[in-house]
Amino acid sequence: MSGLALVEPEAPPDEIGAALSPSHLVLIPSYNTGAKLFETVAAAQRAWRPVWVVIDGSTDGTGEALAERAGRDSSLRVLYRAENGGKGAAVLDGLRAAASARFTHVLVMDADGQHPASSIGRFMQLSLRRPEAMVLGVPVFDATAPRIRVIGRKLSNTLARLESLGAIRDSLFGFRVYPIAPLRRAMEAGRFMRRFDFDVEAAIRLCWDGVPAINVPAPVRYFRAREGGVSHFRYARDNLLLGSMHARLLVGFLWRLRGLLARRLRSFRH
């Protein structure tokens, strides 16, 4: 069933506890996230261990404070990038380190508290049952979601569904479990997927490479600045990046279309 869109129904939050996994870890890239980073790490650790954080050139002191805590907690690891390179660059550093430590899968989540730590266990269990697949979060928005962000993602989602032959239900929600090896290969094969374009292009290219997608609803919460919310999204800059990325991907999709359709037909026959 390679590349087919599977939808997992919503379920109550898992209480997995703090058992140390030898194969799956939580990976949190962070750039100047402030105190929300510590809240996110604490919530993630209540659901799963180990938790790794990639400090992507932060200048707010969070890396140093977290490293001090990691010195007392063997299930927490902090990686550093000297300069800010973007989400994808931070994730790639984490993938390389995780592969060297013999991990096979990472759950990537944002450091700003928007992603649901209570869903980590459920996503990890799905991945353990289907290790060949990627588990993609589908956001369930509440009243905190800015309307412009909810509406603005519709075009990217429409294009991503086309480019993945319907396998991807949401292109921008970064709460996901990836198999390390195929994601690392896809990222190291080119110079893209280093910044805001990471979430969209990573999922599409893995679909093209035959990695099945399991789509799972998950709640998302947006925090205002007075609540400690931090956003590095820049509307003009990042939408320009997404536009140029989709132009590239559409060309790649058309180039691969015959092979993708042939593979989809074979999957229906089995």
N, C-alpha and C positions, 0 to 999 in steps of 0.2 A: 504493500500500500504506500510505497515511497512517494512523498510529496503531497499526499492527500491531506486536506484540512480535517482534523479531528477536533471535536468540541467536547470538553469535559465539563459536566455540570457543576454549579457552585455547591460547595460543601462546607460544613462547619470548620473553623480553624483547628488545625492539628496541634496537639500538645506533645511534641516529639521529645522535648527536654534537651539536655546538653550532651547527648552521646556523641563521641568523636567519630566522624565518618572517615574511612580510609580512601574513599573514592570521590566524594562530592564535597565541595566547599562553597561558602558564600564569599563573593568577591564584590567589594564596594569601592569604586573609584571616587575620589573626593578632591575638590578644589575649593578652598576657602569656604567651607560649609558651616563653620562656626560650631556652636554648641549642638546643633542638630546632629552632627556626626556622632557625637558620643551617645545620644539617645538612640540613633539608628543602630549603632554597633551593639549596644546593650540589648535592644529588642531582638536583633538577629541572633545574638548568643543565647537568648532564652529559648530560641526555636531550633538552633542548629549550631554545631561546631565541627570543624574550625571555621573561623571568620578571618578573612584577609582584607586589608584596606590598602589601596594604592593612593598615596598622597601625591597628587599631580601638580607639583610645584607650588603648593599652598604657602601663603605668607602670613596666615592668621594664627600660627602657633599650634594648630590642632594636631599636626603630625608629631611634634615633640611630646605633647601631652599624652597622645595615644601610645606612643612608643614606650613611655614610662609604664603605662598600664600593661602593655604587651610583655614587658620584662618580668612581670609577675604572673603572667597567664600564658601558658604554652599553647593554648588553642587560638590565640590571637596573634596575627603577624602583620607587621606594617612594612610596606614597600615604599620606596621614595623615587620620585622623578625630580631631577634638579630644576627642570623648567616645565611650565604648563604646556602640555601637548594635545590636550583634548581627551574626551571620554574614551574614544577608541584606542588611542595610544596608551592610556593607562590600563585599559582592559588587556591589550596585547602584552604588556609587561607582566600582568598578572597571569595570563595564560602560559607564558613561557616559564615563569617560576613554578606554577602549579604542575605543569607537565614534568619539570625536572624533579619535583617531589612526588611524582607518580600518581597524581590525581587525574581523574578521567573526565570530570564534569565540573562546571562552575555555575552557580546561580548568581547572576549579576543583578544588583539592585542599586538604586540611587542613594546617595548619602543624606539627602535633604528631608527624609521622613515621609515622602509621598508614597512610597511603595509599602505594601502590607507585610510586615515581618510575620504576622500571624498566618500567612499563606505559605511561608517557606517550606514547612514540613510537607504540606500537600503536594507542592511542586516537586520537591525532592523525591517523594515516594513514587510519583508518576514517572520520573526520570529513571529511578531504580528499576521499575517494571519495564520501561521501554528505553534502554540506554542508547539505542541507535537514533532516537528522536530528539528534537529540541522542544522544550515546553515554553510556549509563548503566552504571556499574560495578555488578557483582553480587558481593558480598564472599565470598571463600573464607577462612573462619576457620581459625586454627590453635590450638594449645594455649594461647596467650596471651589469647584472648578470654574475658572474664568471662561466665560462664554466664547471669547475669541479663540481660546485654545481648543475648546471642544469642536467648534465649527471649522477652525483652520486646518485640523488634521484630516478632514474628510477627503480632500484632494489627494494627499499622500496615500491614504488608505485605499482609495479607488485605484490608483496607479499600482500600488503594491499587490493588490488582489489580481490585477491583470498580469503583472510581471511574474507572479508566483502561481498562475493558473488557479487562483482561489484558495491557495493553501494558507495564506496569512490573513487573519481577521483584523489585526491592528498592527500598523507598521512602526509606531513611535513609542509604544509603551515598553520601557526597558527592563521590566521585571521578568526575567527569563532564565531558564536553565539551558546551557549549551553543552554539547559534547566538545571537549577541548580540541581534539585532533583535527576534525574537519574545519572548525572555526579558525584555528591557527593557520591551517593551510590556506584558507581563503584570504585571510588578512595579509599573510606574508607574500601572497602572489602578486600584490599590487601596492600602490601608495595611498589608496583611498581608505575609507572606513576608520579614520583617525580622530575625527571630531564629532559634531552633532549628527553627521551622516551615518554613524556606526550602526545604530539600532536598525534602521531601515535596510541598509545594504547588506548587513550581516545575514539577516533572515532570508532575504531574497537569494543571495548567492548560495546559502546552504540548501535552500529549496532546489536551485539549479543543480547542485551537486548530489541530489538524491536523499537529503536528510529529511525525514518526515517531520511535519509540524503538528503538535498537539496544542490546541488553543484552549485556554482556561480562563474563565472570568475571575477577576481579582479587583478588590476595591482600591481606589486611589484617593488621596486627600491632599489638597493644596493648602499651604500655610501662608498667612499674610506676614509681612515684614515684622509687625509687632509681636507675632507668635514665633519669631525666629526663622521664618521662611527665607530661603535664599534661592534666587534664580539667576542663571547666567545665560538664559535664552535671550537672544537679540533678534527681534522680529524680522527686520530687513536682511541682516547678514545671514541668519540661519535659514530663512526661506529661500534666499538666493542659492545657498549651498544645496538645499534639498532639490531645488529646481534643476540645477546642473547635474546632480546625481541621478535624478529620474531620467533626464535626457540620455545619459550614458547607459542606464539600465534598460531603457526601452530599446536602444540599439542592440544591446546584448541579448535581450529577450527575443527580438525578431530573428537574430542570428541563430539562436538555439531553439526556436519554436518547433521545428519539425522533430527534433530529438526529444524535446519535452513532451510533445503530444504522443509520440511513439511510446515513451516510457509510461505515460499515464494510461494508454490503451493496454499495455502489458499488465499493469497493476490491476485493471478491471478483470482481466482474464484469469487471474490467480485467486 
